[in-house]
């Protein structure tokens, strides 16, 4: 299936917030590339940790990706903050690797999505349409990327 203009543009924005090239010059891959598992788990005040925010972002990418693959919408905001236990650098890197893999699949699926699908209902009318959910993932990622960037600076200033 050939990529369409709007779907391809959404995929481009998603790719840029994850892997670079966006207008803000900040992306998840670069921001998290030098974060250790100790830093990812560091608690700053009562804020979510970098690991929690990273998992939260990845959780919703996985939920929406499943719908793009033709599966059901299965997700719960309460579960989106419950990351698996991270006891080592390997655990942290595996979590990141899984997120990058899901992000790449999400990009490909979005590129292949016909523009005619964008205004249609996303599983249930209460969730809006495909466009809202795809663009919402980008907005959601930018929002939490800002928090991650801020936490990383705070942790490294200690």
C-alpha positions as CSV (number, residue, x, y, z in Angstrom):
1,X,0.0,0.0,0.0
2,X,1.4,3.4,-0.9
3,X,1.8,6.0,1.8
4,X,-0.6,8.9,1.7
5,X,0.1,12.5,2.4
6,X,-1.4,13.0,5.9
7,X,-0.6,9.5,7.2
8,X,3.0,9.8,6.0
9,X,3.3,13.2,7.7
10,X,2.0,11.8,11.0
11,X,4.5,9.0,10.7
12,X,7.2,11.5,10.0
13,X,6.4,13.5,13.1
14,X,6.2,10.3,15.2
15,X,9.6,9.2,13.9
16,X,11.2,12.6,14.6
17,X,10.1,12.7,18.3
18,X,11.4,9.2,18.8
19,X,14.5,9.2,16.6
20,X,15.4,12.8,15.8
21,X,15.0,15.5,13.1
22,X,12.1,17.4,14.6
23,X,11.8,21.2,15.0
24,X,12.6,21.0,18.8
25,X,15.9,19.1,18.2
26,X,15.0,16.8,21.1
27,X,14.1,13.2,20.8
28,X,13.7,10.1,23.0
29,X,16.5,8.0,21.4
30,X,19.2,10.7,22.0
31,X,17.8,11.8,25.4
32,X,17.8,8.2,26.7
33,X,21.0,7.0,25.0
34,X,23.2,7.8,28.0
35,X,20.7,7.3,30.8
36,X,21.8,4.5,33.1
37,X,19.4,2.2,34.8
38,X,20.3,3.8,38.1
39,X,19.4,7.2,36.7
40,X,16.3,5.8,35.1
41,X,15.1,4.6,38.6
42,X,16.3,7.7,40.6
43,X,13.4,9.2,42.5
44,X,13.3,13.0,42.4
45,X,10.7,14.4,44.9
46,X,7.4,12.8,44.2
47,X,7.8,12.9,40.4
48,X,7.6,9.8,38.2
49,X,11.0,8.3,37.4
50,X,12.5,8.3,34.0
51,X,11.9,4.6,33.8
52,X,8.2,5.1,34.6
53,X,7.7,7.8,32.1
54,X,9.6,5.9,29.4
55,X,7.4,2.8,30.1
56,X,4.3,5.0,30.1
57,X,5.2,6.4,26.6
58,X,6.0,2.9,25.3
59,X,2.8,1.4,26.8
60,X,0.5,3.6,24.7
61,X,2.5,3.2,21.6
62,X,2.1,-0.6,22.0
63,X,-1.7,-0.2,22.6
64,X,-2.3,2.0,19.5
65,X,0.1,-0.2,17.4
66,X,-2.1,-3.2,18.2
67,X,-5.1,-1.4,16.8
68,X,-3.2,-0.4,13.7
69,X,-2.4,-4.1,13.3
70,X,-6.1,-4.9,13.3
71,X,-6.3,-6.0,16.9
72,X,-8.5,-4.8,19.8
73,X,-7.9,-1.6,21.8
74,X,-6.6,-3.0,25.1
75,X,-5.1,-0.6,27.6
76,X,-5.6,0.9,31.0
77,X,-4.1,4.2,32.1
78,X,-3.5,2.8,35.6
79,X,-1.4,-0.1,34.2
80,X,0.6,2.3,31.9
81,X,2.7,3.5,34.9
82,X,3.6,-0.1,36.2
83,X,6.8,-0.9,34.4
84,X,8.4,-4.3,34.9
85,X,11.1,-4.5,37.5
86,X,14.4,-3.1,36.4
87,X,17.3,-4.6,38.4
88,X,20.2,-4.1,36.0
89,X,21.5,-2.2,33.0
90,X,20.5,-5.1,30.8
91,X,16.8,-4.9,32.0
92,X,16.8,-1.1,31.2
93,X,18.4,-1.6,27.8
94,X,15.9,-4.4,27.0
95,X,13.0,-2.1,27.9
96,X,14.4,0.6,25.6
97,X,15.1,-1.9,22.8
98,X,11.4,-3.1,23.0
99,X,10.3,0.5,22.8
100,X,12.4,1.3,19.7
101,X,11.1,-1.9,18.0
102,X,7.5,-1.0,18.7
103,X,8.2,2.6,17.5
104,X,9.6,1.4,14.2
105,X,6.6,-0.9,13.7
106,X,4.3,2.0,14.6
107,X,5.9,4.2,12.0
108,X,5.5,1.6,9.2
109,X,1.9,1.0,10.1
110,X,1.1,4.7,10.2
111,X,2.8,5.2,6.8
112,X,0.6,2.5,5.3
113,X,-2.6,3.8,6.8
114,X,-4.9,5.2,4.1
115,X,-5.8,8.9,4.7
116,X,-9.5,7.8,4.4
117,X,-9.1,5.9,7.7
118,X,-8.0,9.0,9.7
119,X,-11.4,10.5,10.3
120,X,-13.0,7.2,11.2
121,X,-13.8,6.1,14.7
122,X,-10.9,4.6,16.6
123,X,-12.5,1.5,18.1
124,X,-15.1,3.4,20.1
125,X,-16.5,6.9,19.5
126,X,-15.5,8.0,23.0
127,X,-11.8,7.8,21.9
128,X,-12.3,9.9,18.8
129,X,-10.9,9.1,15.4
130,X,-7.7,7.7,14.1
131,X,-6.2,11.1,13.4
132,X,-6.8,12.2,17.0
133,X,-5.2,9.1,18.5
134,X,-2.1,9.1,16.2
135,X,-1.4,12.7,16.6
136,X,-2.2,12.4,20.3
137,X,0.6,9.8,20.7
138,X,3.0,12.4,19.3
139,X,1.8,15.1,21.6
140,X,1.9,12.7,24.6
141,X,5.5,11.7,23.7
142,X,6.6,15.3,23.5
143,X,5.0,16.1,26.8
144,X,6.7,13.3,28.7
145,X,10.0,13.8,26.8
146,X,10.1,17.3,28.3
147,X,9.6,15.7,31.8
148,X,12.3,13.1,31.1
149,X,14.7,15.9,29.9
150,X,14.0,17.9,33.0
151,X,14.5,14.9,35.4
152,X,17.7,13.9,33.7
153,X,19.1,17.4,34.3
154,X,18.0,17.4,38.0
155,X,19.5,13.9,38.6
156,X,22.8,14.9,37.1
157,X,23.0,18.1,39.1
158,X,22.9,16.3,42.4
